[in-house]
Amino acid sequence: MSEPSIIDIDQITKVYQMGNVDVTALDGVSLSVKQGEFLAIMGPSGSGKSTLMNILGCLDRPTSGTYLLAGEDVSRMSREQLARIRNQKIGFVFQSYNLLVQATAVQNVLLPIVYRRNEHISTKERYEIAHNTLISVGLVDRDRHKPTEMSGGQQQRVAIARALINSPALILADEPTGNLDSHSGIEIMEILQKLHTEGRTIVMITHDARNASYAERTVQLKDGKIDANYNHAMAPIQAMAGGAA
Amino acid sequence: MKISEVLRIAGEGIARNKLRALLTMLGVIIGVAAVIIMIAISAGTEATISENIKDLGTNLLFVTQSMGTMQAPARNAGPSGTFLTYDDAQAISTSISGISGVVVERDISEQIKYGSNSIDSLSVVGTTPSYPQVRDVVQASGRFITQNDIDNSAKVVVLGYSTAQSLFGAADPTGEKIYVGDIRVTVVGVMAKKGVVGNTNYDERVYIPLTLVFEKFTFSPFARMQGDQVGTILVQVADMNTMDKVITQIQILLAKRHETTVAALPFTVRTQEDIIATQESTTAAFRSLLAWVAGVSLVVGGIGIMNIMLVSVTERTREIGIRQAAGATPGDIRGQFLTEALLLSLTGGLIGVMAGVGGAWFFYKIGEMRTGVLPNSIMLAFVSAAIVGIFFGFYPANKAAQLDPIEALRHE
């Protein structure tokens, strides 16, 4: 218990109104993620994992419950404040990459820096940082390429570089290999694993047990509740993968 | 966020759809161009009018028949009739103090003929000797009409500059005989060039003694009806400060002579400023029309910008979501789209300024309308374009800022 918590959520619920019907997407979820941990969140569709992802990513607020992100209560913050938190503390990796199609790789990587407050880095320095970050995810000589000129794997590397650029406390990956062939998928998972060994905190949503096997711990969601929570050191991943298949 | 960054993002947004941006700007372009042309024309008109004040002669009073009193026939056009007469002018001249000249004008239209050269429907002015002094026209050669000519209804004519040119070319016409209508008259002088003042082209006029008009040019039924009625009596006042006093004295004198009251007087006594004000009102109509065009175009242009910005927000919903995920606040997004709208309207404004300056030049060259582009009007045009951009850009920008990041990211 010496590691401080990056994520500390307590009894979080999320209720959507669909017409006259209230739909409970999350029903009292409590979870904590330690600094440097690599957590996988799994669950069938409709289990509330996307809702949890949105709340963890400060894209949405819980209906009730508290969410401490790196010690800060973000569960009642304004949209303005949440945007700042996303900028400083969270790096997103999406299934569909979500790169700006008109922008080059470097411009995409620099996007979070553009929205950083009180930023006084010169254009040249920015380019240097983006360039080095792209190299760190294995993209060489692709600085001026636009997303349409790159493969899916390369686009996802750009997205990871973008997630890293502001040195966030948390990297949130939502089905990072969902749009990729298995070979590229493995490469992306290896990058995430490398980031984990470098001490980054990563939370990944996936329905792929092989991806989950890269994580230290898996949380299973079912009907908006945590169904299972197990450490991979104790539960052999092969058995679980076999069960899912 | 750096200003340069905001401008770059907005600029890229516009550059993506150049033709669309240009079409969007069209309303603003027309509006701004209309503002500039409008102000250029009014500035030109004002300059012309202030010069006219000078060119009309100084300290002038115009005594004319009031509107609506001319239809009545004047069989007994004596002192008690309702028409201005030469006698009235003489009475003003002799019995009112503080005036330095009185001129009577009666305009008719006649054919002028010299040998085989002829000019139809020329303005022939029956007038009195003080005309050059009061109207501020200079004698080029020969002499003007004298009191002797008036007393004898002498058959003499003084030609305006361009009329002399077209009848005689470079030759000196003094002493030549020409026909004014059917009357053979002797040219005794030519006036110097003066040009067009107000609606009058001084250089195309010819002058004959007032009494000759009464005697020889009143054979048409209408002219006979008018008798020795005169069109205008011009009174030059010696001291500008006594103008109002002289006006009152003239009104009282005319009321007495025509056996009526000042209030019921069928004549108006106006200063040259009054006459200019009438001229101004016609250009004012043209100006207000252009002001309307400008205003309506700017509003239509603004709606065009709003429309295209709304389309742009919808098209770029996903981009907005990506930016929001990267940490763009609602304020950042609003700023981005407002800047884009502003950039559109200001670019439109810039093109509009160029079109306006060009248009003003066109009116000057082709329309022979005097114009003057003022630096202030360019400022005004830019400010109105900016206001249009902000006003009509605000709603789409706000809509973009209010987008839910989750929905925006999910948008295809």
HADDOCK unambig.tbl for C-alpha pairs under 7 A between the chains (distance, minus, plus):
assign (segid A and resid 59 and name CA) (segid B and resid 405 and name CA) 6.23 0.50 0.50
assign (segid A and resid 59 and name CA) (segid B and resid 406 and name CA) 6.42 0.50 0.50
assign (segid A and resid 80 and name CA) (segid B and resid 329 and name CA) 5.28 0.50 0.50
assign (segid A and resid 80 and name CA) (segid B and resid 330 and name CA) 6.42 0.50 0.50
assign (segid A and resid 83 and name CA) (segid B and resid 324 and name CA) 6.72 0.50 0.50
assign (segid A and resid 83 and name CA) (segid B and resid 327 and name CA) 4.59 0.50 0.50
assign (segid A and resid 83 and name CA) (segid B and resid 328 and name CA) 5.99 0.50 0.50
assign (segid A and resid 83 and name CA) (segid B and resid 329 and name CA) 5.20 0.50 0.50
assign (segid A and resid 84 and name CA) (segid B and resid 327 and name CA) 5.65 0.50 0.50
assign (segid A and resid 86 and name CA) (segid B and resid 325 and name CA) 6.53 0.50 0.50
assign (segid A and resid 86 and name CA) (segid B and resid 326 and name CA) 6.55 0.50 0.50
assign (segid A and resid 86 and name CA) (segid B and resid 327 and name CA) 5.23 0.50 0.50
assign (segid A and resid 87 and name CA) (segid B and resid 326 and name CA) 5.49 0.50 0.50
assign (segid A and resid 87 and name CA) (segid B and resid 327 and name CA) 3.96 0.50 0.50
assign (segid A and resid 98 and name CA) (segid B and resid 322 and name CA) 6.29 0.50 0.50
assign (segid A and resid 100 and name CA) (segid B and resid 319 and name CA) 6.31 0.50 0.50
assign (segid A and resid 111 and name CA) (segid B and resid 326 and name CA) 6.52 0.50 0.50
assign (segid A and resid 112 and name CA) (segid B and resid 326 and name CA) 4.88 0.50 0.50
assign (segid A and resid 112 and name CA) (segid B and resid 327 and name CA) 6.30 0.50 0.50
assign (segid A and resid 114 and name CA) (segid B and resid 1 and name CA) 6.04 0.50 0.50
assign (segid A and resid 115 and name CA) (segid B and resid 1 and name CA) 5.69 0.50 0.50
assign (segid A and resid 115 and name CA) (segid B and resid 327 and name CA) 5.92 0.50 0.50
assign (segid A and resid 115 and name CA) (segid B and resid 328 and name CA) 5.61 0.50 0.50
assign (segid A and resid 116 and name CA) (segid B and resid 1 and name CA) 6.94 0.50 0.50
assign (segid A and resid 117 and name CA) (segid B and resid 1 and name CA) 6.74 0.50 0.50
